[in-house]
Amino acid sequence: MRALIVGAGIAGLVAARQLGVAGWSVDVLERAPGPRPEGYMMDFFGPGVRAAERIGLYPYLAQAAHRVRAAAYVDVDGRETARLDYEQFSALAGGNVLSLLRPDLETAALRALGDAPAGGIHLHYGCRAARVVQRPGAVALVAEDQHGQSRWFEADLLIGADGLHSRVREGVFGPESGWLRDLGMRAAAYIVAEPEINAGARHRFVLTDSIGRTAAYYGLRDGRVATLLVYRALPGDPHNARDRLRRHFTGLGATVDRLLQLCPQEPYDDVVAQVVMPRLSHGNTVLLGDAGGAVSLLAGQGGSLAVAGAAQLAASLENLEDPGWIPAALAGFSARWQLTVRSAQASGRRAAASFLPATRAGLLLRRWVIRSSSVPPLDRLIARRIVASLAK
Ligand SMILES: Cc1cc2nc3c(=O)[nH]c(=O)nc-3n(C[C@H](O)[C@H](O)[C@H](O)COP(=O)(O)OP(=O)(O)OC[C@H]3O[C@@H](n4cnc5c(N)ncnc54)[C@H](O)[C@@H]3O)c2cc1C
């Protein structure tokens, strides 16, 4: 059977590998010209870990993982105001937490494609899905390549794994305004070469202890620094992402100012939002990962759910003998998977209220919560809150 996957992010690549291993012929369309280098550090725990172990992806991920010892909040002078020990965080999250840079997670998923029989999976970078054509019992898609040429694809199954602003979702279920739940923040991420800052932030996430915005950075093992900036957009903000970030973050200390200086012209910068859908499938089309169930970085499980959802979808499809059974298999997957997505979304929404404190009282409360996490009797009480609200 033939599958067409739009989006070579984590969800799309893991679904491609699983279907390829099950003997499907798979085409993956990705609008970027190659694997995307952007993104910050993601905590990988919960359903994704169990799924990765089950499908044999875990060794690839463990190899790519970074060693994080602590998350440290600092003031404008770089002095630590609160610290969370990562072993403690890992224990609160039920153990087995991997810290993975988003592009490393994507690279690991790409490497794992080699587990499928040769010739079964075709990756088309620089190929943007433009229009879905629904047909009884099959799907077709018009795409555009890097040279502006139209290309026509047909398959038995279409998987929309094209992220928060999914074109497949728009074509099959309608405009994104009906499904996107904006959590009132934006998140930007980029990676820069800065050995000096790297040395001071090795093995620890450093986060600014600030009101209304949070800048976070982490020293990677190759000497570069991964930067994450979370903020609330304001009316009159500059259109250009770099100018906007400079407007919001200048003055949070010398390190942040230096990272702003090095910010690329157009870093990854998007709304922090969830996608809430009544169902994920329609006929032979299904939505996967952020496209159908984004939980937001506040839930801390985007990568984990991308892997777990892809594994579950492929498991629902692997024993089908006839393409006519696809719609029922997709509907079954949708009903089961939505339960997991809803629960992660609820935790993301709870975290949204406390993630960017709006006042000094809110900031002091967050400090107290983090400091109290080392007091054993309070561990259970605040575990959920810490896990949900720590910056990724
Ligand atoms: C560049 C980038 C940086 C990110 N950084 C972070 C981060 O720092 N922290 C965090 O928690 N989450 C981040 N995310 C989100 C995180 O990757 C997802 O929440 C999670 O991994 C689920 O992934 P996904 O595969 O469902 O979607 P995504 O990772 O968004 O992947 C979707 C893919 O589809 C492609 N695509 C979109 N439209 C089309 C189209 N019309 N035709 C063909 N291809 C298309 C995109 O280029 C992208 O590669 C980032 C996402 C991206 C794309």
The ligand as an SDF file (V2000), in Angstrom:
LIG
                    3D

 53 58  0  0  0  0  0  0  0  0999 V2000
   11.9240   24.8610   13.0160 C   0  0  0  0  0  0  0  0  0  0  0  0
   11.1840   24.3730   14.2320 C   0  0  0  0  0  0  0  0  0  0  0  0
   11.6870   24.6600   15.5150 C   0  0  0  0  0  0  0  0  0  0  0  0
   11.0030   24.2250   16.6420 C   0  0  0  0  0  0  0  0  0  0  0  0
   11.5320   24.5100   17.8740 N   0  0  0  0  0  0  0  0  0  0  0  0
   10.9310   24.0370   18.9820 C   0  0  0  0  0  0  0  0  0  0  0  0
   11.4820   24.2750   20.2850 C   0  0  0  0  0  0  0  0  0  0  0  0
   12.4920   24.9420   20.4150 O   0  0  0  0  0  0  0  0  0  0  0  0
   10.8480   23.7620   21.3800 N   0  0  0  0  0  0  0  0  0  0  0  0
    9.7060   23.0100   21.2460 C   0  0  0  0  0  0  0  0  0  0  0  0
    9.1630   22.5430   22.2530 O   0  0  0  0  0  0  0  0  0  0  0  0
    9.1520   22.7860   20.0310 N   0  0  0  0  0  0  0  0  0  0  0  0
    9.7290   23.2650   18.8960 C   0  0  0  0  0  0  0  0  0  0  0  0
    9.1640   23.0390   17.6690 N   0  0  0  0  0  0  0  0  0  0  0  0
    7.9230   22.2600   17.6070 C   0  0  0  0  0  0  0  0  0  0  0  0
    8.2410   20.7800   17.7570 C   0  0  0  0  0  0  0  0  0  0  0  0
    9.1320   20.3800   16.7540 O   0  0  0  0  0  0  0  0  0  0  0  0
    6.9360   20.0250   17.6330 C   0  0  0  0  0  0  0  0  0  0  0  0
    6.0560   20.3920   18.6660 O   0  0  0  0  0  0  0  0  0  0  0  0
    7.0780   18.5250   17.7770 C   0  0  0  0  0  0  0  0  0  0  0  0
    8.3320   18.0580   17.4470 O   0  0  0  0  0  0  0  0  0  0  0  0
    6.0280   17.8430   16.8960 C   0  0  0  0  0  0  0  0  0  0  0  0
    6.5390   17.8130   15.6030 O   0  0  0  0  0  0  0  0  0  0  0  0
    5.7240   17.6400   14.2730 P   0  0  0  0  0  0  0  0  0  0  0  0
    6.5260   16.6830   13.4610 O   0  0  0  0  0  0  0  0  0  0  0  0
    4.3000   17.3160   14.5160 O   0  0  0  0  0  0  0  0  0  0  0  0
    5.7290   19.1000   13.6300 O   0  0  0  0  0  0  0  0  0  0  0  0
    6.9510   20.0500   13.1850 P   0  0  0  0  0  0  0  0  0  0  0  0
    8.1800   19.7930   13.9840 O   0  0  0  0  0  0  0  0  0  0  0  0
    6.4110   21.4200   13.1820 O   0  0  0  0  0  0  0  0  0  0  0  0
    7.2240   19.5650   11.6910 O   0  0  0  0  0  0  0  0  0  0  0  0
    6.3550   19.8630   10.6150 C   0  0  0  0  0  0  0  0  0  0  0  0
    7.1470   19.8320    9.3260 C   0  0  0  0  0  0  0  0  0  0  0  0
    6.2420   20.0190    8.2360 O   0  0  0  0  0  0  0  0  0  0  0  0
    6.8330   20.8950    7.2920 C   0  0  0  0  0  0  0  0  0  0  0  0
    5.7640   21.5310    6.5110 N   0  0  0  0  0  0  0  0  0  0  0  0
    4.8770   22.4580    6.9310 C   0  0  0  0  0  0  0  0  0  0  0  0
    4.0270   22.7880    5.9370 N   0  0  0  0  0  0  0  0  0  0  0  0
    4.3740   22.0410    4.8700 C   0  0  0  0  0  0  0  0  0  0  0  0
    3.8680   21.9320    3.5250 C   0  0  0  0  0  0  0  0  0  0  0  0
    2.8120   22.6630    3.0980 N   0  0  0  0  0  0  0  0  0  0  0  0
    4.4710   21.0530    2.6770 N   0  0  0  0  0  0  0  0  0  0  0  0
    5.5490   20.3010    3.0800 C   0  0  0  0  0  0  0  0  0  0  0  0
    6.0740   20.3900    4.3380 N   0  0  0  0  0  0  0  0  0  0  0  0
    5.4870   21.2310    5.2290 C   0  0  0  0  0  0  0  0  0  0  0  0
    7.6440   21.8620    8.1590 C   0  0  0  0  0  0  0  0  0  0  0  0
    8.6760   22.5020    7.4210 O   0  0  0  0  0  0  0  0  0  0  0  0
    8.1890   20.9440    9.2480 C   0  0  0  0  0  0  0  0  0  0  0  0
    9.4370   20.3840    8.9120 O   0  0  0  0  0  0  0  0  0  0  0  0
    9.7880   23.4810   16.5100 C   0  0  0  0  0  0  0  0  0  0  0  0
    9.2850   23.2020   15.2320 C   0  0  0  0  0  0  0  0  0  0  0  0
    9.9620   23.6380   14.0910 C   0  0  0  0  0  0  0  0  0  0  0  0
    9.4120   23.3180   12.7050 C   0  0  0  0  0  0  0  0  0  0  0  0
  1  2  1  0
  2  3  1  0
  2 52  2  0
  3  4  2  0
  4  5  1  0
  4 50  1  0
  5  6  2  0
  6  7  1  0
  6 13  1  0
  7  8  2  0
  7  9  1  0
  9 10  1  0
 10 11  2  0
 10 12  1  0
 12 13  2  0
 13 14  1  0
 14 15  1  0
 14 50  1  0
 15 16  1  0
 16 17  1  0
 16 18  1  0
 18 19  1  0
 18 20  1  0
 20 21  1  0
 20 22  1  0
 22 23  1  0
 23 24  1  0
 24 25  2  0
 24 26  1  0
 24 27  1  0
 27 28  1  0
 28 29  2  0
 28 30  1  0
 28 31  1  0
 31 32  1  0
 32 33  1  0
 33 34  1  0
 33 48  1  0
 34 35  1  0
 35 36  1  0
 35 46  1  0
 36 37  1  0
 36 45  1  0
 37 38  2  0
 38 39  1  0
 39 40  1  0
 39 45  2  0
 40 41  1  0
 40 42  2  0
 42 43  1  0
 43 44  2  0
 44 45  1  0
 46 47  1  0
 46 48  1  0
 48 49  1  0
 50 51  2  0
 51 52  1  0
 52 53  1  0
M  END
$$$$
